[in-house]
Amino acid sequence: MKDSLQTLSRIEKFKIDEQRKLLTEQLEREEKLQKDLKMLETRYQQEKEFQAQNEGIGDFGAYVKRYLEIRTDLQDKIAAVQKKIEEIRDIIADMFRSQKTYEIVEANRKRKAQKEQDDKEQKMLDEIGTNTYIKNKQK
């Protein structure tokens, strides 16, 4: 039974590590999407300034329409990644609770085993003391 708790604890740690890897991947993905959004905003501002300085060149309306589509798409992707990040964090929190439960049960078992050992030793010492007292009393 003792080994089974340790095995469960190790399995839980492994699962937590796997979830942490997934979390790291999602955080990196979010960071990339945020950078892409920032670059899109920068390009839009540059294009807007260029258009203001050079009126009549190109179709700025079509550019704005495409810009808004791309921005919306990136924002949707960021929201989806953030939702996934929260889900993974919730899973990790649940796994930590499970692992902590195994650790508490294991600690309680160790404490109980130590108390039983201490009680046996105390009983043996009491018996030795009683026998010594009886021997001394008989003399």
C-alpha positions in Angstrom: 0.0 0.0 0.0 2.9 2.3 0.8 4.5 1.7 -2.6 1.1 2.3 -4.3 0.9 5.8 -2.8 4.4 6.6 -3.9 3.6 5.3 -7.4 0.5 7.4 -7.6 2.4 10.5 -6.4 5.1 9.9 -9.0 2.5 9.4 -11.7 0.8 12.7 -10.6 4.1 14.5 -10.8 4.7 13.2 -14.3 1.2 14.3 -15.4 1.9 17.8 -13.8 5.1 18.0 -15.8 3.3 17.1 -19.0 0.7 19.8 -18.3 3.4 22.3 -17.6 5.0 21.6 -21.0 1.6 22.2 -22.6 1.2 25.4 -20.6 4.6 26.6 -21.7 3.7 25.9 -25.4 0.5 27.8 -25.0 2.2 30.8 -23.3 4.7 30.9 -26.1 2.0 30.8 -28.7 0.2 33.6 -26.9 3.3 35.7 -26.9 3.9 35.1 -30.6 0.3 36.1 -31.4 0.6 39.3 -29.2 3.8 40.2 -31.2 2.0 39.6 -34.5 -0.8 41.8 -33.3 1.6 44.5 -32.3 3.4 44.3 -35.6 0.1 44.5 -37.4 -0.8 47.7 -35.5 2.6 49.2 -36.3 2.2 48.4 -40.0 -1.3 49.9 -39.9 0.0 53.1 -38.4 2.8 53.3 -41.0 0.3 52.7 -43.8 -2.1 55.3 -42.3 0.7 57.9 -42.2 1.8 57.1 -45.7 -1.7 57.4 -47.0 -2.1 60.8 -45.3 1.0 62.0 -46.9 0.3 60.5 -50.3 -3.5 60.9 -50.9 -4.9 59.2 -54.0 -2.3 56.4 -54.1 -3.8 53.0 -53.5 -7.0 52.0 -52.0 -6.7 52.6 -48.3 -10.3 51.4 -47.7 -9.5 47.9 -48.9 -6.3 48.0 -46.7 -8.4 49.0 -43.7 -10.9 46.2 -44.3 -8.2 43.6 -44.6 -6.4 45.0 -41.5 -9.6 44.7 -39.5 -10.1 41.1 -40.6 -6.6 40.1 -39.7 -6.8 42.0 -36.4 -10.1 40.3 -35.5 -8.6 36.9 -36.4 -5.6 37.5 -34.2 -7.7 38.7 -31.3 -9.9 35.6 -31.6 -6.8 33.4 -31.6 -5.4 35.2 -28.6 -8.7 34.7 -26.7 -8.8 31.0 -27.6 -5.2 30.5 -26.4 -5.9 32.4 -23.2 -8.9 30.2 -22.6 -6.7 27.1 -23.1 -4.1 28.5 -20.7 -6.7 28.9 -18.0 -8.0 25.4 -18.6 -4.5 24.0 -18.3 -3.9 26.0 -15.1 -7.1 24.6 -13.6 -6.0 21.1 -14.5 -2.6 21.7 -12.9 -4.2 23.0 -9.8 -6.4 19.9 -9.5 -3.4 17.7 -10.0 -1.5 19.5 -7.3 -4.5 19.0 -4.9 -4.5 15.2 -5.8 -0.7 15.0 -5.3 -1.0 16.9 -2.0 -3.6 14.4 -0.8 -1.3 11.5 -1.5 1.5 13.2 0.4 -0.7 13.9 3.4 -1.9 10.3 3.5 1.7 9.1 3.2 2.7 11.5 6.0 -0.1 10.3 8.2 0.8 6.6 7.6 4.5 7.4 8.5 3.4 9.2 11.6 1.1 6.3 12.6 3.9 3.7 12.0 6.3 5.8 14.1 3.8 6.1 16.9 3.3 2.3 16.9 7.0 1.8 16.9 7.4 4.3 19.8 4.6 2.6 21.7 6.3 -0.8 21.3 9.6 0.6 22.5 7.9 2.3 25.5 6.1 -1.0 26.4 9.4 -2.9 26.2 11.1 -0.3 28.4 8.2 -0.3 30.9 8.5 -4.1 31.1 12.3 -3.9 31.6 11.7 -1.3 34.3 9.1 -3.4 36.0 11.2 -6.5 35.9 14.2 -4.6 37.3 12.0 -3.2 40.1 10.7 -6.6 41.0 14.2 -8.1 41.1 15.4 -5.3 43.3 12.4 -5.6 45.6 13.0 -9.3 46.0 16.5 -8.9 47.2 
